[in-house]
Every structure is written in C-alpha cells, then in structure tokens.
Amino acid sequence: MQVIPAIDLYNGKCVRLHKGDYDAITVYNESPIEQAQIFQDAGFDHIHIVDLNGAKEGRFVNLPHIKQIIKELGISVQTGGGIRAYDDCEYLLREGISKVICSSMAVRNEEDWVKLLHNHPKKSILGMDLKDGKIAYAGWLETAAESVDSFVNRMLDEGLQEILCTDISKDGTLSGPNQELYEELKAKFPTIRLIASGGVSNIDDLKRLSAASIDAVVVGKAYYEGRINLEEMYALNY
C-alpha cells in the first residue's frame, strides 16, 4: 500500500479543516515548502496537496507554492481544488503536477472530464467524495442523483483508472476510516487503483487498510496531531 502524506493549503499555509468546514480551520505550518521537505526527508517522494482556496474560489490561488515544492524538491505531487474544466487540467499538468484530482468537474462537466480520461488516463484521479452514500460536489453542498455504482461503471468504460474516495463524515475527525466502504469498493471495482481518504487516526487504521489490499491511503490530520509518525507511515509504504 502506498501511504501519501497530505498538505491542505489555505492562504499559503498548511492547514486542516474539520469535515470540510472553512470556519473550523487549524494552521499546522506556515511554510508549505518546509512541510514538504519534512515529508521528503522521511523518504516520501509523492504527496497529496489540496488548494482549499481553489476549491472555494475556482482559481489556483496556491499554485505558486505547489510549483515551488516541485521545483525545489523534485517531488511528485497530485493535486485538486479549483479544477473546473479540461483546460484547467492541461494547465496544471504543464506546470508540473503529476496527477490532477477532479471532483466537481467530473459530475458537473462530464464532457471535459471524459476528455481528460481519454487524453490523460494515467494522470486523472476521480475525487469521489461520498455523503450518505452519494457522490457530493460543489463544496460538498450538493449530491448527484446517479448512484456510485452506475457512475463508476460508466467511467470505467471511458478509461478511469484511479479513484480517491473520501467519506465526508470521517474527514478530519480522527474517528477511523470507513473500512467497510473501501473494502466494498475494492471488491466491486478490483481493477481500479483505490486511494482511501478521511478518518485515519493511528497506525492500526493503516495496517487494516493495507491488509484489505487498498492500494493507497492519504494521511493528514493524524500526522499533524501526532497520532502517527512519519517513520510508521513510511514503514507501510511499498
């Protein structure tokens, strides 16, 4: 299992939200490059970065910080937040982003999302945020009418290879990941590379996900709150 440390950027700082609430924000590091360096020094060569300003405003406010991390450290970055159209994805990929994570765009602008899958299948991650079993978008305020199974099966036909799945009820809560959800998704869609996100609270959570053959997991708040250290995380990293 690949363990992917996370950086959420808001106004140029490393922060975490509680269940996506911008009014429940905690700053953990004033310097994104410093935080990325810490991850790299621990052995990680790929990190997960979300532009929270971008998600809110629809423009890549924190891209200069992400580009600095890529340029100075040579580290691989997957990123999301603010992506609305195919041209946004092309722009980010040209700027050095390794993989783009699309959530709202995949639901609201399916034509562009499918175009991305066709042109960049290995660089496209479906950000599938689930709220009460439904795909949520628009800052988690709206949910799609189409079922998860139907949507994913259609996207598989279009070339989908990778999903980052977040159980919104678990995000930033340190209450443990939705193990049952990830195991169910992996069983239904065995060819998909599945990245679990949300709720990780300790090393045992990671061990259970690894034992269930989940392909990757994003770790954020558990690390920042000292519930798990980088050495433990890296030891499970393949």
Sequence and secondary structure as in RCSB ss.txt:
>XXXX:A:sequence
MQVIPAIDLYNGKCVRLHKGDYDAITVYNESPIEQAQIFQDAGFDHIHIVDLNGAKEGRFVNLPHIKQIIKELGI
SVQTGGGIRAYDDCEYLLREGISKVICSSMAVRNEEDWVKLLHNHPKKSILGMDLKDGKIAYAGWLETAAESVDS
FVNRMLDEGLQEILCTDISKDGTLSGPNQELYEELKAKFPTIRLIASGGVSNIDDLKRLSAASIDAVVVGKAYYE
GRINLEEMYALNY
>XXXX:A:secstr
 EEEEEEEEETTEEEEEETTEEEEEEEEES HHHHHHHHHHTT  EEEEEEHHHHHHSS TTHHHHHHHHHHH  
EEEEESS  SHHHHHHHHHTT SEEEESHHHHH HHHHHHHHHH GGGEEEEEEEETTEEEETTTTEE SS HHH
HHHHHHHHT  EEEEEETTTTTT S   HHHHHHHHHH TTSEEEEES   SHHHHHHHHHTT  EEEE HHHHT
TSS HHHHHHT  
